[in-house]
Amino acid sequence: MFAYFEQRVRPTIVPKKSPPPGLAAFYWHFISQTKGLYGALFATGLAVALIDTLIPVFIGRLVEVMEATARAAALRDATSMLVGMALLVLVGRPLAILIDSLVRHNAVVPGVTSMIRWQSHWHVIRQSWSLFQNDFAGRIANRVMHMGDAVRECVVSSIHAIWYIGVFGISSLWLMSEADWRLAVPTALWFIAYIFFLRYFVPRMRDLARSSSEPVRL
């Protein structure tokens, strides 16, 4: 099973073209080569987020059953529902997390990282001699070595953080608004604050990373 996921990526495949300019095009150049793996991460993240959203609903249903006057009859009538809950929580969620871990740790982390690093090396060694004369060799090597980690971690973290939070938050917002719109107000305010923090801090982090990465001109 582990070998199946480890063989999903051929790290040393020769690239057909050089990485294009532009951030979005640059990312898509590498993502498009292994988009099936990222699609699997989206699917497992969606499954885990939806199951996590349903857990409070399950607890509410269990409380309703236990509060019934005829508890034995209520448990008997809710048998199929309880079995479904148990399968989702005890089988569905662990299975989704297992598949997510296998894809991430056995395919994406080793395979995609090595592929991006190899293709970056392939591209750099075909540059003109002036590129290596105008910059430090260590800085160029450092960028080649860390390019794979940076691109992979950015995409994977976005899927696991933003995608999970988006699915979980929207589902929770809908469930709470169905019960009472006032219950959805704190979640809506949290979403607004989250978006504000992203818009405020991410550009500043980008500028700091760019300034620390660019060579200092004396």
NUTOR-735514 format. One line per field, with one value per residue: residue number from 1; x, y, z of N, C-alpha, C in turn; residue in three letters. Coordinates in steps of 0.001 Angstrom, whole numbers, plus 500000, padded with zeros to 6 digits. Last residue first. Layout:
REM residues N
pos = (NUM:...) .
n_x = (X:...) .
n_y = (Y:...) .
n_z = (Z:...) .
ca_x = (X:...) .
ca_y = (Y:...) .
ca_z = (Z:...) .
c_x = (X:...) .
c_y = (Y:...) .
c_z = (Z:...) .
code = (ALA:...) .
//
This chain:
REM residues 218
pos = (218:217:216:215:214:213:212:211:210:209:208:207:206:205:204:203:202:201:200:199:198:197:196:195:194:193:192:191:190:189:188:187:186:185:184:183:182:181:180:179:178:177:176:175:174:173:172:171:170:169:168:167:166:165:164:163:162:161:160:159:158:157:156:155:154:153:152:151:150:149:148:147:146:145:144:143:142:141:140:139:138:137:136:135:134:133:132:131:130:129:128:127:126:125:124:123:122:121:120:119:118:117:116:115:114:113:112:111:110:109:108:107:106:105:104:103:102:101:100:99:98:97:96:95:94:93:92:91:90:89:88:87:86:85:84:83:82:81:80:79:78:77:76:75:74:73:72:71:70:69:68:67:66:65:64:63:62:61:60:59:58:57:56:55:54:53:52:51:50:49:48:47:46:45:44:43:42:41:40:39:38:37:36:35:34:33:32:31:30:29:28:27:26:25:24:23:22:21:20:19:18:17:16:15:14:13:12:11:10:9:8:7:6:5:4:3:2:1) .
n_x = (525375:522374:521511:519091:515998:515024:514159:512181:510349:509539:508316:506214:504773:504007:502293:500250:499335:498121:495693:494296:494104:492576:490162:489393:488908:486803:484824:484598:483634:481134:479968:479960:478201:475752:474400:472549:470669:469151:468816:468970:470129:472447:473841:474265:475753:478056:479055:479690:481588:483580:484350:485232:487230:488959:489882:491066:493011:494424:494892:495453:497596:499467:499926:501032:503285:504727:505483:507038:509066:510288:511278:513122:515407:517330:517320:518133:520704:521981:521961:523530:525980:526823:525504:525467:526643:527603:525360:524436:526422:526131:522605:521055:520856:520699:517989:516437:517295:516577:513812:513485:514273:512370:510019:510581:510864:508202:506731:507815:507641:504968:503190:503474:503500:502203:499775:498647:498537:496869:494473:493920:493490:491285:489388:489357:488405:485750:484556:484679:483620:481843:480315:479426:477900:475839:474677:473760:471891:470011:469122:467951:465824:463982:465370:465437:462689:462165:463703:462522:459969:460835:464074:466647:468092:467403:468523:471224:471640:471313:473535:475585:475209:475891:478621:479392:479302:481797:483359:482413:483378:486155:486650:485892:487669:490096:489742:489630:492101:493770:493060:494038:496737:496985:496283:498260:500935:501239:500059:501947:503874:502388:501089:503188:503519:501052:501083:503447:505446:506943:507114:509744:510221:509027:509160:511507:511985:511576:512323:510032:507040:504537:503515:504935:503906:501485:502463:503933:501919:500826) .
n_y = (546398:544829:541678:539611:538635:537609:539670:540713:538549:538423:540932:540617:538513:539690:541593:539986:538678:540592:541516:539404:537835:539480:539512:536840:536719:538548:537196:534832:535892:536794:534290:533224:535033:534561:532199:532589:534136:532392:529097:526765:527667:528779:526443:525361:527429:527475:524929:525181:527231:525994:523718:524940:526735:525064:523478:525492:526581:524085:522233:523861:525351:523343:522545:524914:525329:522970:523118:525474:524867:522482:523301:525326:524666:524201:526585:528385:527438:527895:530710:531168:530022:531702:534967:536535:536916:534506:533082:534535:534306:531886:531068:527950:525324:524998:525674:523486:521425:522459:522336:519592:518788:520091:518924:516225:516359:517108:514939:512786:513440:514756:513171:510410:510036:512191:512548:510022:509197:511156:510669:508077:508627:510347:508572:506681:508187:508804:506179:504846:506350:508178:506620:504499:505875:506929:504502:503536:505510:505129:502549:503016:504500:502730:501908:504272:504579:502357:503050:505470:507183:509893:511007:511687:510150:511421:513944:513253:512362:514767:516179:514598:515051:517750:517637:516124:517495:518652:516395:515679:517859:517575:515062:515595:517650:516295:514388:516144:517480:515268:514565:516798:516379:514137:515204:517030:517057:519005:521274:522285:523460:525457:526795:528449:530069:531303:532830:534481:534827:532800:529133:526759:525235:521986:519323:517808:514392:512950:512310:511561:510502:509467:507145:505501:505843:504518:501854:501474:501247:498796) .
n_z = (496822:497066:498158:496496:498033:500428:501982:500325:500267:502931:503148:501312:502534:504926:503811:502675:505155:506898:505707:504666:507001:508659:507164:507299:510070:510417:508934:510454:512862:512043:511521:514127:515442:513831:514098:516074:514808:513317:514271:512598:510268:511235:511843:509273:508034:509612:509181:506445:506572:508204:506735:504328:505342:506739:504570:502966:504727:505573:503564:501312:502266:502715:500047:498956:500613:500319:497571:497513:499463:498618:496096:496791:498136:496167:494694:496666:497189:494776:494826:497089:496389:494345:494067:490800:488372:487489:486904:484708:482772:481512:481213:482211:482775:485455:485961:485055:486691:489195:488874:488619:491224:492822:491923:492671:495449:496104:495124:496800:499614:499779:498122:499018:501748:502950:501421:501082:503778:504916:503487:504326:507083:507012:505971:508048:510262:509107:508716:511273:513344:512098:510279:511901:513818:512193:511332:513780:514407:512363:512945:515536:516400:517387:519691:521139:521598:523171:525412:526285:526287:526457:525464:525914:524137:521716:522092:522294:519669:518279:519267:518236:515498:515405:516062:513652:511237:511002:510655:508110:506617:506971:505813:503113:502369:502598:500586:498336:498406:498077:495463:494121:494486:492822:490327:489657:488970:487078:488077:489878:488209:486938:488960:489913:487627:487369:489750:489366:486481:483859:483812:483753:480483:479454:480120:482380:482897:486101:488682:490178:489474:491730:492764:494428:496955:496776:496612:498935:500825:500000) .
ca_x = (526303:523226:521786:520474:516722:515494:515223:513335:511004:510224:509483:507226:505316:504912:503482:501101:499959:499426:496623:494586:494803:493940:490899:489720:489906:488091:485242:485007:484939:482133:480130:480747:479616:476439:475378:473667:471553:470118:468503:468364:468897:471425:473414:473535:474450:477239:478600:478729:480352:482920:483841:484157:486120:488244:489178:489984:491958:493981:494543:494372:496379:498946:499355:499804:502296:504152:504649:505849:508233:509630:510299:511972:514218:517066:516988:516812:519710:521780:521285:522158:525226:526492:526296:524861:525971:528583:526160:523577:526288:527182:523880:521130:520803:521981:519064:516256:517362:517996:514456:513155:514984:513798:510204:510294:512014:509344:506549:507816:508896:506173:503428:503502:504137:503533:500652:498895:499287:498248:495123:494210:494539:492557:489731:489764:489770:486739:484709:485273:484618:482823:480964:480253:479084:476740:475271:474752:473053:470711:469802:469065:466996:463626:465051:466690:463410:461530:463966:463893:460137:460146:462736:465638:468210:467019:467084:470556:471773:470372:472185:475445:475042:474526:477679:479528:478139:480635:483548:482155:481939:485475:486911:485228:486226:489834:489841:488524:490861:493829:492791:492600:496116:497296:495488:496974:500487:501891:499367:500740:504225:503338:500314:502618:504640:501503:500044:503290:504160:506932:506752:508688:510718:509235:508975:510434:512544:511068:513377:510733:508380:505293:502600:505237:505258:501486:501536:504640:502794:500000) .
ca_y = (547310:545543:543042:539929:539338:536681:538823:541540:538989:537271:540620:541646:538367:538549:542031:540850:537930:540017:542443:540543:537346:539136:540751:537418:535842:538803:538540:534779:535228:537772:535256:532568:534913:535855:532288:531693:534792:533232:530473:526727:526907:529693:527330:524599:527029:528675:525305:524167:527431:527222:523578:523935:527185:526110:522869:524655:527427:525173:521751:522871:526027:524096:521599:524340:526389:523293:522026:525333:526062:522550:522226:525624:524961:523178:525322:528526:527456:526520:529984:531663:529465:530310:534012:536168:538063:535543:532603:534348:535575:532003:531598:529395:525699:524656:526587:524810:521268:522252:523631:520441:518309:520375:520366:516593:515966:517943:516268:512775:513014:515271:514594:510808:509013:511809:513669:510871:508426:511005:511976:508335:507699:510847:509788:506277:507638:509839:507169:504274:505331:508646:507853:504223:505122:507814:505428:502769:505323:506402:502803:502081:505236:503458:500930:503665:505593:502462:501800:505444:505747:509235:510508:512441:509834:510020:513818:513854:511417:513671:516668:514716:513707:517339:518282:515558:516694:519529:517194:514793:517605:518793:515266:514545:517880:517455:513946:515232:518248:516022:513624:516535:517510:514030:514130:517557:516094:517724:520555:521633:522282:524661:525841:527403:529297:530395:531825:533582:535055:533917:530441:527405:525924:523417:519663:518779:515576:513110:512664:512813:510226:510588:507999:505415:506338:505970:502380:501571:502398:500000) .
ca_z = (497506:496125:498578:496862:496989:499398:502528:500651:499035:502331:503974:501078:501182:504967:504552:501829:504060:507213:506358:503782:505816:509050:507424:505994:509447:511057:508539:509055:512839:512487:510431:513070:515844:513855:513012:516361:515774:512613:514662:513929:510174:510731:512920:510284:507495:509468:510517:506890:505819:508614:508093:504317:504504:507464:505706:502439:504164:506448:504898:501268:501837:503854:501007:498401:500428:501624:498091:496673:499565:499925:496213:495944:498944:497172:494032:496049:498257:495230:493752:497055:497500:494031:494837:492081:488981:487814:488022:485870:483484:482517:480724:482088:481366:484834:486341:484459:485236:488872:489109:487472:490046:493011:491758:491279:494625:496490:494530:495338:498977:500440:497892:497612:500911:503439:501773:499916:502796:505386:503430:502909:506649:507548:505228:506706:510269:509422:507653:510055:513663:513075:509851:510717:514228:512935:510369:513019:515273:512480:511671:515331:515910:516172:518657:520694:520830:521853:524685:525797:526039:527573:525143:526661:525556:521950:521878:523453:520779:518057:519502:519688:516048:515058:516998:514996:511634:511132:511868:509247:506702:507413:507235:503889:502342:503442:501977:498645:498483:499326:496554:494114:495171:494250:490903:490138:489990:486825:487005:490397:489001:486159:488173:490767:488163:486310:489529:490508:487123:484819:483245:484545:481664:479268:478710:482102:482249:484748:487732:490471:488960:491158:492000:493002:496713:496856:495609:497659:500876:500000) .
c_x = (526793:524091:522766:520628:518142:516331:515798:514485:512252:510968:510267:508484:506430:505549:504492:502368:500773:500099:498024:495617:495211:494738:492352:490523:490354:489203:486610:485524:485472:483531:481165:480982:480491:477890:476180:474767:472735:471078:469569:467923:468183:470091:472339:473020:473624:475843:477693:478177:479282:481597:483056:483522:484949:487052:488361:489183:490788:492789:494031:493931:495205:497678:498768:499142:500971:503095:503973:504925:506941:508658:509552:510881:512985:515741:516590:516381:518296:520714:520990:521347:523773:525670:525844:525767:525314:527948:527232:524389:525399:527034:524868:522520:520789:522002:520359:517453:517273:518187:515951:513745:514726:514603:511680:510535:511803:510561:507715:507721:508902:507457:504752:503910:504214:504238:502064:499926:499626:499106:496586:494925:494919:493718:491063:490165:490259:488160:485788:485563:485312:483953:482095:480999:480005:478036:476232:475452:474150:471978:470579:469829:468183:464844:464722:466447:464735:462258:463371:464194:461517:460280:462138:464220:467174:467036:466599:469039:471083:470432:471132:474039:474821:474239:476218:478645:478221:479425:482371:482323:481600:483973:486172:485417:485501:488359:489607:488571:489701:492591:492839:492206:494597:496662:495730:496077:499125:501461:499983:500076:502986:503703:501221:501895:504136:502645:500469:502282:503907:505529:506859:508376:509560:509705:509204:510371:511415:511573:512869:511711:509214:506645:503333:504330:505617:502865:501554:503752:503513:500860) .
c_y = (548386:546577:543683:541404:539654:537376:537871:540719:539796:537670:539445:541385:539358:538314:540897:541316:538835:539336:541849:541489:538496:538613:540457:538705:536395:537977:538871:536133:535134:537169:536319:533510:534251:535731:533586:531789:533911:533924:531372:528110:526829:528987:528303:525496:526281:528327:526524:524508:526426:527449:524812:523819:526219:526604:523917:524028:526596:525908:522852:522485:525071:524842:522324:523409:525817:524379:522390:524263:525919:523721:522266:524559:525284:523402:524275:527237:527569:526441:528549:530937:529914:529677:532590:535181:537749:536704:533609:533951:535450:533270:531769:529825:527208:524971:526271:525717:522618:522146:523544:521839:519203:519955:520723:518073:516343:517630:517179:514150:513192:514764:515050:512265:509396:510801:513204:511941:509275:510235:511883:509669:507948:509952:510356:507482:507215:509282:508194:505359:504743:507638:508253:505469:504841:507103:506398:503658:504528:506259:504114:502369:504326:504155:501637:502655:505048:503476:501854:504188:505534:507712:509778:511939:510561:509695:512391:513737:511954:512648:515586:515208:513759:515957:517933:516284:516153:518762:518146:515546:516697:518574:516493:514766:516866:517785:515099:514776:517355:516890:514324:515562:517380:515172:513969:516469:516520:516645:519193:520779:521542:523376:524961:526344:528146:529509:530813:532477:534024:534132:531539:528790:526531:524022:521141:519119:516553:514429:512782:513254:511485:510082:509133:506296:506343:506547:503902:502144:502589:501253) .
c_z = (496537:496868:497609:497232:497430:498324:501486:501224:499342:501068:503404:501901:500930:503608:504694:502539:503126:506028:506469:504398:504906:507859:507776:506162:508097:510421:509138:508583:511414:512485:510803:511897:514785:514323:513037:515305:516158:513564:514042:514381:511520:510549:512462:511407:508541:508971:510460:508268:506237:507897:508519:505701:504526:506659:506455:503576:503665:505858:505814:502669:501792:503488:502213:499413:499944:501521:499391:497223:498764:500002:497524:496101:498110:497892:495059:495356:497690:496320:494177:495979:497504:495145:494506:492786:490315:488572:488414:487091:484719:483348:481880:481627:481149:483340:485603:484733:484535:487357:488785:487640:488842:491781:491883:491033:493168:495638:494875:494710:497467:499788:498495:497447:499444:502546:502094:500246:501571:504390:503847:502743:505195:507115:505697:505869:508883:509516:507929:509011:512445:513280:510792:510254:513039:513297:511028:511997:514567:513315:511715:514044:515619:515551:517338:519570:520313:520983:523293:524983:525417:527473:526344:526393:526395:523437:522167:523309:522034:519185:519308:520037:517558:515607:516699:516019:513049:511644:512088:510562:507879:507559:507751:505385:503216:503510:502943:500099:498910:499507:497901:495214:495172:495036:492397:490715:490537:487815:486724:489325:489496:486900:487317:489930:489033:486788:488472:490240:488205:485374:484290:483998:482448:480581:478428:480621:481932:484157:486298:489392:489132:490691:491293:492143:495226:496556:495610:496559:499545:500000) .
code = (LEU:ARG:VAL:PRO:GLU:SER:SER:SER:ARG:ALA:LEU:ASP:ARG:MET:ARG:PRO:VAL:PHE:TYR:ARG:LEU:PHE:PHE:ILE:TYR:ALA:ILE:PHE:TRP:LEU:ALA:THR:PRO:VAL:ALA:LEU:ARG:TRP:ASP:ALA:GLU:SER:MET:LEU:TRP:LEU:SER:SER:ILE:GLY:PHE:VAL:GLY:ILE:TYR:TRP:ILE:ALA:HIS:ILE:SER:SER:VAL:VAL:CYS:GLU:ARG:VAL:ALA:ASP:GLY:MET:HIS:MET:VAL:ARG:ASN:ALA:ILE:ARG:GLY:ALA:PHE:ASP:ASN:GLN:PHE:LEU:SER:TRP:SER:GLN:ARG:ILE:VAL:HIS:TRP:HIS:SER:GLN:TRP:ARG:ILE:MET:SER:THR:VAL:GLY:PRO:VAL:VAL:ALA:ASN:HIS:ARG:VAL:LEU:SER:ASP:ILE:LEU:ILE:ALA:LEU:PRO:ARG:GLY:VAL:LEU:VAL:LEU:LEU:ALA:MET:GLY:VAL:LEU:MET:SER:THR:ALA:ASP:ARG:LEU:ALA:ALA:ALA:ARG:ALA:THR:ALA:GLU:MET:VAL:GLU:VAL:LEU:ARG:GLY:ILE:PHE:VAL:PRO:ILE:LEU:THR:ASP:ILE:LEU:ALA:VAL:ALA:LEU:GLY:THR:ALA:PHE:LEU:ALA:GLY:TYR:LEU:GLY:LYS:THR:GLN:SER:ILE:PHE:HIS:TRP:TYR:PHE:ALA:ALA:LEU:GLY:PRO:PRO:PRO:SER:LYS:LYS:PRO:VAL:ILE:THR:PRO:ARG:VAL:ARG:GLN:GLU:PHE:TYR:ALA:PHE:MET) .
//
